[in-house]
Amino acid sequence: MYPTPNPPNHTTHLTPQDRTKRVKDARNEAQKEIEDYKTEKENEYQKFEKEHSSGNQKAEEDAKKATDVKVKEIDDIGKKSGSKVVDQLITAVTNAKPEPPRK
């Protein structure tokens, strides 16, 4: 058998300027693809945030309403029995009966 010659290498026929131009073009094309991909993913993220943040706002509003109701209840209870609690506290402080600690 006869040895087969190597297939011609097309890059050897290119001048250094042609190779440099091809490398620059490839780099620019890759950079453009990266920017397009980044823009696409940023848009997807913005859409995702918009869809999911609206649910959080509603939950926050509901929690604020529930908290306001509870605070109002506590204020009402304080107004009804506040003076009684203060009187009991003053009595407990002024009529203290110290006891030694138990072991």
C-alpha positions in Angstrom: 0.0 0.0 0.0 1.0 3.5 -0.7 0.8 6.0 2.1 -2.0 8.5 1.7 -1.0 12.1 1.7 -2.2 14.3 4.4 -5.3 16.4 3.5 -4.4 20.0 2.8 -4.6 22.3 5.7 -6.6 25.3 4.6 -5.4 27.5 7.5 -1.9 27.3 6.1 -3.0 29.2 3.0 -4.2 32.1 5.0 -2.0 35.1 5.6 -1.4 36.2 9.1 -3.6 39.2 8.6 -6.5 36.9 7.4 -6.1 34.8 10.5 -6.0 37.8 12.8 -9.2 39.1 11.1 -11.0 35.8 11.5 -10.0 35.6 15.2 -11.3 39.2 15.8 -14.5 38.4 13.9 -15.0 35.3 16.0 -14.4 37.2 19.2 -16.8 39.9 18.2 -19.5 37.4 17.3 -19.0 35.6 20.6 -19.2 38.8 22.5 -22.5 39.7 20.7 -23.9 36.3 21.5 -23.0 36.7 25.1 -24.7 40.1 25.3 -27.8 38.7 23.6 -27.9 35.8 26.0 -27.4 38.2 29.0 -30.2 40.5 27.8 -32.5 37.5 27.3 -31.8 36.2 30.8 -32.2 39.7 32.4 -35.6 40.0 30.7 -36.6 36.5 32.0 -35.5 37.5 35.5 -37.4 40.8 35.4 -40.6 38.9 34.3 -40.1 36.4 37.1 -39.6 39.1 39.7 -42.7 41.0 38.5 -44.9 37.8 38.6 -43.7 36.7 42.1 -43.4 40.1 43.8 -47.1 40.9 43.4 -47.9 37.9 45.6 -45.6 39.2 48.3 -47.2 42.6 48.2 -50.6 41.1 48.8 -49.3 38.9 51.7 -47.7 42.0 53.2 -50.9 44.0 53.0 -52.9 41.1 54.6 -50.3 40.8 57.4 -50.4 44.6 58.0 -54.2 44.5 58.2 -54.1 41.6 60.7 -51.4 43.3 62.8 -53.5 46.6 62.9 -56.5 44.6 64.1 -54.5 42.9 66.9 -52.9 46.2 68.0 -56.3 47.8 68.2 -57.6 44.9 70.3 -54.6 45.3 72.7 -55.2 49.1 72.9 -58.9 48.5 73.8 -58.0 45.9 76.5 -55.4 48.4 77.9 -57.9 51.2 78.1 -60.5 48.9 79.8 -58.2 47.4 82.5 -55.1 49.6 82.4 -55.8 51.4 85.7 -56.5 48.1 87.4 -53.2 46.7 86.2 -51.3 49.8 87.3 -52.9 49.6 90.8 -51.9 45.9 91.1 -48.4 46.7 90.0 -48.0 49.5 92.5 -49.4 47.3 95.3 -47.0 44.5 94.5 -44.0 46.8 94.5 -44.9 48.7 97.7 -46.0 45.6 99.6 -43.0 43.5 98.8 -42.4 40.5 101.0 -38.8 39.4 100.6 -38.0 35.7 101.0 -34.6 34.0 100.9 -34.0 31.8 97.9 -34.7 28.1 98.2 -32.0 25.7 97.4 
